[in-house]
Amino acid sequence: MTAQIAAAYVRGVQSAGVVATAKHFVGNKSETERLTYDSRIDERTLREVYLAPFETVVRAGVGAVMAAYNSLDGTLATEHRRLLTELLKQEWGFDGVVVSDWHAARSTEATALAGLDLVMPGPDGPWGNALVEAVRDGRVPEELIDDKVLRLLRLLRLADRVAAKPPAAVRADARRTLRDLAARGMVLLHDRGLLPLDEASIGRVALIGPNAVRLTAQGGGSAQVLPERVVQPLDGLRRVLGEEARIDLQPGVLTHRNLPRLPSESTPDGVCLEFLDRAGNLLRSEHRSKAHVVLEDDTPAGTETVVLRTRVVLPEDPEDGPHRLSVYGGGAFTWHVGDREPLTFDLPVPERDPLSPLVEPAEFRTHTQGAAQEVQVRLEYTYDERAHWHIFGLGHLAPHPPEDELLDRAVAAARDADTVVLVIGTTEEYESEGFDRDTLALPGRQDELVRRVCAANPRTVLVVNAGAPVLMPWADLPAALLWAWLPGQEGGDALADILTGLAEPGGRLPTTFPAGESGLPRVRPEDGVLSYDERHFIGYRSRNKPLFPFGHGLGYTTWEYETLAARTLDDGALAVDVTLRNTGARPGREVVQVYLESPAEPPRLIGFAAGEVRPGETAPVRVRTGPQVLRRWTDRGWAPPTGAHRILVGRSSGDIRLTADVTLTTARAIPERHHHDNRR
């Protein structure tokens, strides 16, 4: 699954003339001590599980592969000749660029000889003049440099072609596309007939939860972008139900650590940045739309101070108490708020990880008195060119009562409503590159909120807005449970489409959702070593009973799997043909999943395909699995599976509908008999 999705992503990105980079190569599973730990992975698990997706994207034509921070079996990934040269470049035939993760290259000769082609960030680092001297001294052969240059020139030639093209116009239907994709990815975990909501009987809606007030569109880290807008759940529901809809919005609990970022609507004039030298002379000024600043490498030479100026409009709020403002980031600041005395303070720069300043910024809080008001803000940041990151901005939190009162208000709103939409989850403070979560439990008092709201109103749709599994000890309490992921800027509209039936939740779980934390693979190093002791028995291949199985996902119709036939093709691939019948009242899209089981091994996903079928009709779905997916790693290298196997076809790894016993040979797979299998 990872391989197929990654290959499709690479083909899509590179069709636009942009180079995709596959990372992190390889065994970079943990963010804890990610710069230094040593991954210990047996050869079969390494080949079948962790290298297989990389091999697929290489064969799909990916332009670059990023070597990881960690070591593999005692050798740094950036110095691992067996990985970078013998396997990646020679065995797989990769002709692109091998780039280091940022600051991952820690040597000159070892990285150059291993097969690294580009050290990042540059131009500083262990190469530069040191690499020149290594070539002159004969420690690094000149022909290796020629190969690296050739690989880089291929990418530069592509960049030149892209730069020559006129800027592409933003498609008029881009928002609609993002909205549809977000809906197609949402997963309906269970439903007792409440969804889709009947607009005629929805009545008064209680929209509850911290993520109902502020949707988490994306996680944190170096891939984070600043969207032009984020559609909130309230906006989406009003757009679908009409402005006259009776919707009571209640946060219920608070989950933030730092204050949430100041929204762009609170800076209607935008933000002015000024770059000043030591004497206070203006070197450059620029306009930005948001009070979140990440300074790039083009900061003017001689910059001593960066000044952020903006007019902050604090919204009217019925609650008593002050609006709270904050500065987040790292370094020395002077902060002017209105006509108050300026505040001068230092925020510590975290050093646990290179990305810590971005994903775990320190914070200084103050407050503004009164209700709605406008405040002129001037923030002076002392620029230190030695720092790797220059990140700072403004946070804001509106007045609010104590959290116990917030909970009571949410429960009262649920009790008075005809329908409850409860949106809970995580934020980029909890799900991000650069650190691991300490627990799978939801942050704050959200579990308590779920139990109390569901007890107050049985007509509750619970929406989880998170990017990775969380513990759900209350999963059976709501009438419907929808997993919304991190749905991007159009998430509020997509959610409203799903809830009201304008779209069908089309997603399936790409991972196993555990019932608890016990029995899960260890992801934190011990004494600098991370051993993959679970080997390839992970996720749905383990013996742990899940809360929701890999591949699970419902829709708004029902399905019958009628027939199954399997045969080998001339190229060694396995073709599995399934007949689907839509037995419900709505059109639907079903993802047919095919697993292969042997007497010695648990079932393993070997392919999937989707079928779209109208009510009452049937449709054929073919799943084709190539010989590379079927093969297994042995002491003698790759080998095709042979002997008695069973093909399992179903809606998920835990919902098998049809099976077929087969005997596999190196030449063909012969179906012996088919039968229904009602295992769940």
N, C-alpha and C positions, 0 to 999 in steps of 0.2 A: 504493500500500500504506500509506504513512504517513498519507495523507488518510483512508482508510477506517477504519484502526485508531483514529486520533485522533477521528474523528466518533463512532464507537461508544463510545469512552471518555467523551466529553463527554455523550452522551445518557444513559449509565449514571450518571455522577456527578450530573448535574443532575436526574435522575429522583428523587433522594433529597433534593432541595431545597438542594443545595450548589452554589455557583457554581464552574465550571471556568474556568481561565485558560490561554489558548494563548500560549506564549512560545517563543523570544524573537524579536520582530518587528523586523527580519529580517536575515539574513546574519550571525548570531552563531555562526559555525562553529567558531572557535578560542577556547580558553580563555587562550591566551598573549596578554598585553596586551589582554585582552578589554574593558577599560574605555576604550581609546583608539584602537584601530586603525580604519582606513577600509576597508570592503569594496567592492571594485570588481567588479560583476557586470553582464554585458550583459543587455539587456532581455528577450531570449528566455529565457535561462537563469533569470533572476529570476522571470519569469512562470510558466514551465512546471515548474520544479523547486522553487524555494524559497517562492514565494507560493501555489502551488496547494494545499498542505495547509491553509494558513491560510484560504483562501477556502472550502474544503470545511467546516471546522469553524465558520466564521461562518454558513454556510448551514444547519449543523446546530443553530444556536442557542446557541453558546458565549456566556457572560455577560461575559467580560472578555478582553482581549488585552493582553499586556505588551510595551511598547516596550523595545528592547534597549539595551545600553551603547554599542555601536559606532556608527560612522557608516556611511552608505551613499552612495557617490559624493560624499563631501565634506561631507555634512550629518548631524549627529547624529540617530539614530533618534528620539529624544524631541523633536526640533525639525523633523521631516521632514513638512511639510504635505502633500506629494504622497502619502506613504505613509499617514499617520494620518487625514487628512480626505478628500482627493480619491479615494483608492483604497479605503481601509477603510470609511469612513463613507458616502461618496457613491456610489461605483461598486458596492460590495458591499452597501450598506444596513445596515451594522453599527450596532445601536442600544444596544450595551452600553457598558462602561467601558474606556477605554484607560488602563492603569496603567503607571507607570515601573518599571523594574527598580530594585532598592534603590540609592539614591544616583546613579541614572543621569541624573536631571534636574539640569542645571547652569545654567539660566537661568530667568528669570521670564517675560518677554514671549514669547520665541521658542517655549517649550514650550506656553504657553497658547494662542497663535495657531495652532500647528501641529495641535492636536487632542488633546493630553494632557488627561485628565480627573482624574487622581489622582496626586499625587507621593508616593512612598514612600521611606523611612519618614517618618512625620509625628509630630507637627505641625511639627517643624523642617524646614528646607530652603529652596529658593529661592522658594517661594510665600508663604504666610502673609500678613504685613502688606505685603510687597513686592508681592504680587498685588493686594491691596486698593488700594494707591496707584496701580498701573498702570491699574486700572479707573477710579479717580477722575480720573486725568490724561487719560483717553481713549485710552491706548495699547493697552488691551485692551477691546474692546466688551463692554458688560454682557450682551448677548444670548448671548455665548459662555459666560459664567458660568452663565446660566440653563440652557443646554444641558447643561453639565457636571453641574450640580445635579440636573437631571431624570434623567440617566443613573444617578447615584449613588442617587437615591431609589428607582429600580426595584429595585436590589440590596438596599437597606435594607428595602423592603417584603417581599422574599423572606426576608430574615433574620428579620424579625419573625414571619413565619408558621412558620419552622423553630423559633424559640425557644419558640413557644407549644405545640409538640408535646411529649409526654412522651418521655423518653429511650428509644430503641429497645433492646430486649433483644438480647444477643448470640445469634445463631443457634447452636443446638446442633451443627449440622453445619458450622460455619465452618471448623474445622480440616480436615475432610474435603474441603471445597471448595478450600481453599488447596493441599492436597496433590494433588488431581486436576489443578488448573490448572498447578501446577509441572511435573507429569509431562507434560501435554499440550504444554508449551512446549519440552521437551528435544528435542534434535536428534541422531539417530543418523547420524553422518557416514560410517562404514563398519563392516562386520561380516563376518567370515569364518565365520559359523556358530556363534560362541560364545554370542551372545545370542539369546533370553533364556536365562539360566543354568538348568540342570536341577537343581532342589533335591536330587534323589536322588544326583547325582554331583558336587555342589559340593565336598564334602569340607572340607579345611582351607583357610581363606581368609586371605590376607595382605591387609590393608587398609592401604594405604601412601600417604603423601603429606602435605604440610603442610595441605592443604585437607581431607584425611580426618580430621585431628585437630581442625581448626577450620574449619568450612564458612563461606564468605563468602556471607551471605544477601542483602546489598545493597551498593551502592556508597556513596561518601561525598558529603557536600555538604548543601545546605539542605533536600533532600527526605528526608534520613535520619530514620528513626523507630526507637524502641526496642521491639522485639517482646517479647511476654511470655516467649518462649522461642525457641530455635533448635534444631531436631532435627538432631543430628549424624549423619553417615553410619553410625557404629558403632551408634547407637541404632536407626536404621532397619533395618539388616541384622539385628540381634538380634530386632527385633520381627517380621520376616518369617521368618527362619530358626529362631527359637527361642533361648532363653537358653542352651541347651546347645551352640549352634554354636561351632565352634573358629575364632576370629577373632584374628589377631595384628595389633595396631595399631602401626604404625611411622611417624613423621613423615618420615624420610628426609633432609630438608633443612629449613633455616630461611629464611623469607622476610620476616619482619617488620623494619621500621625501628625504630619505637617498640615497647615491650612491648605485647602484646595487652591489651585492656581486661580488667579484673578481672571474671570471670563472676559472675552474680548468685548462683550456688550457693556462692560464697566469702563472701558477705555474707548469711547466712541470716536475720539479724534486720533486714535492710534498712539504710538509711542515714538518719541524722538530720541535717537542715540547720538551723542556727541563724543568725539575722540579728541582729547586734549593732550598737549605735550607738558613737560615739566613747568614751563612758564605760563601755562593756562591758555596757550594759543590753540585755536580750533584747527585740527588737522582734517577732519571730515565729519559730516553729519549724515544721518540716514533715517528714513521713516520705516517703522515696523507696525504690524497690526496688533501684536500681542505683547504683554509685559512679561514675556519669558525669553531670555536672551542666552543664546549660545554663540560665542564669538568664534569666528572661523580664522583660518590662517592668513586672511587678507587684512587683518588689523593693521592700520597704518604704522610704519616704523616710527619709533619715538613716542608712541602712546604711553602716557603716564597715568591718565585717569579716563574712565568711561562714564559718562553721565547719562542717566535715563530720566527723561522728563515726560510726564503725562498728566492728563486730567482724569481723575478717578470719580466716576459717578456711582455713588452707593444707592442701591434701590430702596424704595420705601418698603418697610417691613412692619407688620402689625405687632411683632414681638417687642417687648421692652428690652432694653439693654443695648450695649455698644456693638457696632460693627467692629470686627477684628481684622487688622491688616498685618501682613508679615513680609519680611524679606527672607528669601532662601538663597543658598549658594555657599560659597567658600571664599574667604579672603577678608580684606579690610573695606568697610563701608562707612559712608556718612549719609544719613537719611533725613530728609526734610519732608514733613507732613504738614501741609497748610502753613499757618503762621507760628507753629510751635518751635521751640528750641530744637535745633538739629541733634540727632542721636548718632554717636560714633561708636562703632563696635566691630569686633573681629568674629567671623564665623570660621570654625575649624574646617580644614580640608581633610575629608576622610582619606586614609591611605591603605585601607584593607585590600582594595582592588583598583585597577586603573579607572574603572567606570564608577567608582563610589561617588565622586563629586556630582555625577549626573543622576544616579539612581537613589542616592541616600544623602541629599544635601542637608546641611545644617540650617537652622531657622531662628530668626529673631522676630518676636511678636510685639505689637503695640495695639492700640485701639483708637477709634474715633468716637467721640461722644455723639449722642443724639440719634435721630432717625435719618431720613433721606437727606443727603447732602452731597455737595461736590467738593473734592479735595485736590489741590494741586500737590503733586508728588515730584520730588527731585531726589534721585538716588545716585550717589557718587561711588564708583567702584575703583579701587586702586589696582591698576593693571600690572601683573607680574608676568613678564614674558617667559619665565622659567616654568610656569605651571603648564601641565598637559591640557587642562580643561579650564575654560572661563565660562561659567554658567551661573546665572543669577536671575531673580525675578520677584514678582509680588504675589502674595497669597491673600485670600479673603474668606471670611466666614461671617454670614449674617447673624443677627441676634437670634438666640434660641433659648428655650427653657432648659432646666436640668433634664438629663437623659431619662430618668424615671417618668417624668411628665411626658416626654416625647413618646415613650412606650405606651403610656395610658391613652394618649390622644390617638395613636395608631389603632389600638384595640377598639376604642370607641367608634372610630371611623369605620372599621371593619364590621362592627356589630350593626351599624346603621345603614350599611350599603346593601344593595342587591347583589353586587358582584365585587370581588376583591382581586386586584392584580398586585401581587407582592413581588418586588424586584430586589433581590439581594445579590451579594457576590463579593468580589475583590476589587482592588484598584491597582494602579501601576506601582503603588508603594509596597504591595505584597507580591505581585507577579512581575518579575523583571529579570533581565540579564544582570549578572554581577553578584547575585546572592541566591541562596536556596531558602525556601520556606522552612520554618522551624516545625510547622505542623500543617496537616491538611484541613484542620478546622477553620471555619469561617472566622474572620476577624471580628472583634467586638462582641456585642450581645445579640447577634443576628439569629442564633439558634433559639434563644428565648423569644425573640420577635416572631419567628415562624410558628412556634408552638402556641403562643397566645393568640395570634391572628387567626390561625386555622381553627382553634377552639371557639373563637368568637363568630366565625362565619364559615360554614362548610363549602360555600361556593367561592373557593379561593384558587386562583391560578398562581402558582409559584414559578417565577422566572429566575434562573440563576445566570448572572452576568459575570462569567469567569472564564479564564483561558485554559485551565487545567483542573483535574478532579479536586473536589472538596468533599469532606465528610458530610453526609446527609442523614443523620440519625432520625430525622423526621420525614423521610421521603414518602411514607405512605399516608401522611396527614392531609396534604392538599388534594383537591379534586383533580387537578392537572398539574404536571410538573414539566416545565419547558427549559431546556438548556440553550441559552442564547449566545454563548461564547463571548468574545470581544468583537462586536459586530461592525465596528468602524463608524464613520461619520453619519451614515444614514440609518443607524441602528434603531432609533426610536420609531421611524416609519416602518421599517421591516418588522419590528415586533408587533406593531398595530396591525399590519397585514396578516400576520400569523394568527393573532388572537381572534380576529374577526372573520377569518376564512378567506380573505382576499388572496392569500397565498397559503401553500401547504408547507409545513416544516419538512424539508427534504434531507436533512442531515442524518448521518449515522455516526455513532461513536467511533473515533479513530484510535481509541485507547480503552483499556479496561477501567471501569470505575469501581474502586475497592469499597468493601463494606466497612473496613477499618484500617488502621495503620499497621497492625501486626502482620508479619509474614511478607511485607513488601521488600523488594531488593534494597540493599544498603546503598545509599548515594553519598555518604560522607566518608572521606578518607580517614583511615586510622594509621597513625604514625607515617603519614605521607603516602600511603598506598591505598588504592581503591581496587579491590578484588571483585571481579564479576563472578561471584560464586554461584549465582543463579543460572549461569551459563545461558543457554537459549530457551530455558523454561521460564519465560517471562510472560506477563499479561495473561491472555487467554490460554496460554500453554502451561501455566502453573496450576497447582491443585487448589489454589485459594478460591473460595466461592465469592464471586463479585456481587456488588450491589446492582450494577447494570453491566451486561457483558459487552465485550468488544463487538462492534458492528450493529449494536442495538439502536433502534429508532422507529417510532410509529409515524402514522400519517392520519389523514382524514378519510381513509377508505380501508377496505379489508382485502386480503389476497388469498388465493389458493394456488399452490404449486402443483401442477397437474402431471407433467411428465419430465423425465430426465433421461438423456442419452449422452454417452461419452465415447470418444474415439480419438486415436492419435492421427496426426497429420504427417505428411511426408517429411517435414522439417524437424520432426521430433516433438512438436508442440502437442498439447492435449486440448481438444475442443469439447466443451461441455454445453449441451443444448438443453434449455429449460423452457417449458411452456407455462406462462403465467396467466391467471384469470383474475380480473378485478371483480370481486364479489360485492363491492360496496356501491354507494350511490353517487360518488364523486370521481372525477378523473384523478389519477394518482401516478406517482413515480416510485417504483420499487427498485432497490439496490439488491441484486441477486449476488450472493456470496458463495464461493466454492472453496471448500477445505479438503485437504488430503490427509488421511489417517493411515498409519501402519501399525502392525502389532507391537512394535517397539517404541513408537513415537506418538505423542498426542496430536490432535488435528492441527493443521497448519494452513493458513490462508494461502491459496495459490492463484486467486483471481476474483474479479468482481466486475459487474456490468449493470447498467440501469435499463429498466424498461418503463415506458410511459404508455398507460393503457386506459381506455375509456370504460365507464361502468358497464359491467356485464360482458365485456369483450375479453378475448385472449390475445396474447402476443408472444412470439418466440424471443428468447434472449440467449445469446451465445457468449460464453466466457472462454476466451482463448488464453492458454497458459504456455509460454515458451519453455524450451528445455532448460534455460538458465534458471528459471524459477523452480523447476522440479529437481534439479541436481542437488546433491549433498556432498559436503566436504568429508573426505576420509583420510586415512593415513597415506593413501596413494594419490591424494589430490581430489579434484572434482570427479564425481561418478553419478550416473543416472540412477534413480531408484528402481529396484526390481522386486518381484515377488508380489505377494498378496497385499492389496491396499483397499481402502474404502474412500469413495468420494462422498462428501457430505455437502448438501446444498440447502441454504436456508436464508432466513432474514437476519441472522446474527450468529455469532459463535455459540450462543446459548439457545437458539431457536432453529433447529435443523428440521427441514420439511421433507426432503427426499434424500435417499442414499443409493449408491450403486457400488457393489463389490467388483473390484477389477484386479487383474493380474498384469503387472507392469513388466515389460522386458525392455531391453535396450532398443528394440525395434518398434514396439507398439504396446498400447494398453488395450486389453480385450475386456469389454463389459461382460460380466457373467450373469448378473441378475439385478433388478431394480426393486426397491420397495420403499413404502412410506416409513418415516421415522418420526415419531411424535415427541422425541426428547426435547426438553426445555432446559 
